[in-house]
């Protein structure tokens, strides 16, 4: 079925489209998809190239070939672009523990690599097996822009090590206390909600380091219990709940030669966020992005010589919320390249020296800005359709080249200099493949081919759109094998529902859905208006309206599939994870269209989530109590419309299990007995681990079989 074909809401039109569609029968294959084949150490799609780390000259990269077992210790591989050959560069067993080492970066001359294993920082020369240990308990490390100096964070303070035959380290900040006061280290909420990767950056001349300090002492010290120890050990995590105290954050600059350490910007004075910061290339200037706590204004500052007074270079305000945007890239002539969320969608802008902005991209949404080289900007965008993700080269005059012309979703890792990149891509019905691509020509080299054995057994996903008063909504559907439109099938809707987050993008979906379809269930997904990536106005339907706003699109989808003659309207289920788990619980307590639900790690009340995310969309609870009440599941437990399965990791540091426990209490008080609950001991939000992943989806398969067919046959 071509993507342009639109399903109509009228059943008499929809029926012939499906009745005459060529539903591909499963060919003979030695091994069909089962729980055991889907959740095996060897992925059904094959081992892909992961954790790519390019050398500074772009002629080689380190990587691992990851399977599905997160506890598998993998060697680091080295790939040479010139020869196309790769070999094992470092065995994991060198560290004496079953853990895959992680590359933190290459030195500027490409001669040494910093890596971490078991929390310890090591340095190894590229062409020598010599391995030097720098320090234990390291959070992050970054090489100086020249020479062999390595800065790293340890025990909440910043250190600088000189790397040679001997390693000499010195502490350059003092007063850090893990869990209380952090120097050049990040807490939990800043990386999670602002996307910050590093808490310190070297100046281009290597003489200074800009870094964040985070005073966490006022922030809730949230307990996370490990029930698997005899005495139930407790770890604590600083987690700022909605409306409560945030970390007090400041930006400082340290002069390494003089030791002088000075304040550049104190965000704690106004309870603001430092959303991004870094030095401007080829200069002594520093830049930072400041967002107010309500997240309705964003300001970009430039310090020509920090800590001198800054210059405001960009300001944006919104009556709802502003999105955090990446720092600009600066040209030597004073112009700069920006990714800004202005107009209908986020796009690339060229800012002149006088401050005027020229949009270089059209109305498609740009999601990532990688940098500029040879007067060409490299980005990732929802292009040529909003379902796809392509890597684009945008000239300063606006001319466009699609570097990944094949349809689907592409995830690149670009080499320094932007001459080539590793491209991992897939489609709805095409397993992932990995290619090495040139940005200067159409040349491409296959590194990992798509697994045809998997493609041969995939039930084909169909794409279409549903008409609505908000315009066409993207949707996908997966039919059972030997589908018969004269029969009536149950259906399960897969949901996320949160802001700007699609479940219908053109990439290989969750293979669990293939198992669900094989169980005789239609699998369906629709992106509501708030989740479409190319309409900021519709996304604002979620402003202070998470529950009703996200449910809106799911009810449009549920009414649509209920109108189809081959769908049993009394057997429509819904499932999701995280925000999708919230949406599942909310739908089952606020709508009569869903007969059952399965939620993993759900938010159940936004008072229980972190300040940055919750307040961005919902405001502070003290001033927007009605919005929080309308979007709470806890208040509506007595209106549960059908059976509900909840699964949650006991060590979830993102959506704390308190969300599920409080909802279970409300179900108990409401005398509700149709709820099943499975905890996963010592597991965080992703519930990593092969046995755990198999268990999650086995429980859901068993749940849906029991609810829809009155039988329980799958065991986890």
Secondary structure, DSSP 8 states (H G I E B T S, - for coil): --TT----SSHHHHHHHHHTS--------SS---HHHHTSSS-TT--EEEEEEE-TTSSEEEEEEE-S-TT----EEEEETTT--EEEEE-GGGGTSS---EEEEE-TTSSEEEEEETTEEEEEETTS--EEEEESSEEEEEE-SSSSEEEEEETTEEEEEEESSSEEEEE-----BTTTEEES---HHHHHHH----SEEE-TTSSEEEEEEEE-TTS-EEEEEETTSTT-EEEEEE--BTTS---EEEEEEEETTT--EEEEEEGGGTT-EEEEEEE-TTSS-EEEEEE-TTS-EEEEEEETTTTS--EEEEEEE-SS--------EE-TTS-EEEEEEETTEEEEEEE-TTS-EEE-S-SS-EEEEEEEETTEEEEEES-SSTT-BEEEEEETTS-EEES--SSSEEEEEE-TTSSEEEEEEEETTEEEEEEEEESSSS-EEEEE---HHHHTT---EEEEEE--TTS-EEEEEE--TT--TTS-EEEEEE---STT--S--SS---HHHHHHHHTTEEEEEE--GGG-TT-HHHHGGGTT-HHHHHHHHHHHHHHHHHTSTTEEEEEEEEEEETHHHHHHHHHHHH-SS-SEEEEES----GGGSBHHHHHHHH--TTT-HHHHHHT-SGGGGGG--SEEEEEEETT-SSS-THHHHHHHHHHHHTT---EEEEEETT--TT--SHHHHHHHHHHHHHHHHHHHHS------
